[in-house]
């Protein structure tokens, strides 16, 4: 998909095309852009949305080019509960339905308390679960359905997809957490609770 070029007027948000070019320049320098150091003026909201399944939409149309989505993901920033695409000179708001990323796979090394879980996201990021990259699980108050997440970077989480979560459950163990027995996961020397042991069927 070719990202359409918006007609930009003074004071209006920059186009997705200009943001992609800025992200591309930053990417050529290697590694992730230092968005945490950038504090440009807010230029408004862009009609861009990340769906719960990780699909990025621009003007209501899915962005089908994976390299372009990757570029946008590298300039994503979370501030005060709102998501932005940020360059050194501009900042635009976007909509995120749930988490900005989806963890689509993981590798487990070791066992028990020495286990290390390394997650891979839909945009190519990798994160080793531990103190810096915690796993958390919320439950729908109505259905009790679990929603598992892992921190990827700078406050940006990934929703762990269903197939990966089922595999994680197979690696789970019971351990004491805050004075109670929980079923959960070990990674990087840290125990991440999923559900109280006495609530398991």
Long-range contacts (C-beta under 8 A, 24 or more apart in sequence): 1-61, 1-62, 1-63, 1-64, 1-65, 1-68, 3-58, 3-63, 3-68, 4-58, 4-59, 11-43, 11-44, 12-43, 12-44, 13-43, 13-44, 13-45, 13-46, 13-92, 14-43, 14-46, 14-90, 14-92, 16-46, 16-48, 16-58, 16-72, 19-46, 19-72, 19-75, 19-85, 19-87, 19-90, 19-92, 20-68, 20-71, 20-72, 22-75, 22-87, 22-88, 22-89, 22-90, 23-71, 23-72, 23-74, 23-75, 23-85, 23-87, 24-71, 26-74, 26-75, 26-87, 27-71, 27-74, 32-74, 32-153, 33-74, 33-75, 35-74, 35-75, 35-76, 35-77, 35-86, 35-154, 36-77, 36-154, 38-77, 38-86, 38-87, 38-88, 38-91, 40-86, 40-87, 40-88, 40-89, 40-90, 40-91, 41-90, 41-91, 42-84, 42-91, 42-92, 42-93, 43-90, 43-91, 43-92, 44-92, 44-93, 45-92, 45-93, 45-94, 46-85, 46-92, 46-93, 46-94, 48-72, 48-85, 48-92, 48-94, 48-95, 49-94, 49-95, 49-96, 49-97, 50-83, 50-94, 50-95, 50-96, 50-97, 50-100, 51-97, 52-97, 52-98, 52-99, 52-159, 53-102, 54-101, 54-102, 54-104, 54-122, 54-123, 54-159, 69-123, 70-123, 70-124, 73-100, 73-101, 73-123, 73-125, 76-100, 76-156, 77-154, 78-154, 78-155, 78-156, 98-147, 98-159, 99-149, 99-156, 99-157, 99-158, 99-159, 100-156, 100-157, 100-158, 101-125, 101-152, 101-156, 101-157, 101-158, 101-159, 102-158, 102-159, 102-160, 102-161, 103-150, 103-158, 103-159, 103-160, 103-161, 103-164, 104-161, 104-164, 105-164, 106-160, 106-164, 106-167, 106-168, 108-171, 112-173, 112-186, 113-186, 113-189, 113-191, 114-186, 114-189, 115-171, 115-185, 115-186, 115-187, 116-187, 116-188, 117-168, 117-171, 117-185, 117-187, 117-188, 119-150, 119-152, 119-158, 119-160, 119-164, 121-152, 121-158, 122-158, 125-152, 125-153, 125-158, 127-151, 127-152, 127-153, 127-158, 128-187, 128-188, 129-185, 129-187, 129-188, 129-190, 129-192, 130-187, 130-188, 130-189, 130-190, 131-188, 131-189, 131-190, 133-188, 134-190, 134-192, 135-160, 135-185, 135-187, 135-192, 136-192, 137-192, 137-193, 137-194, 137-195, 139-195, 146-194, 146-195, 148-194, 169-194
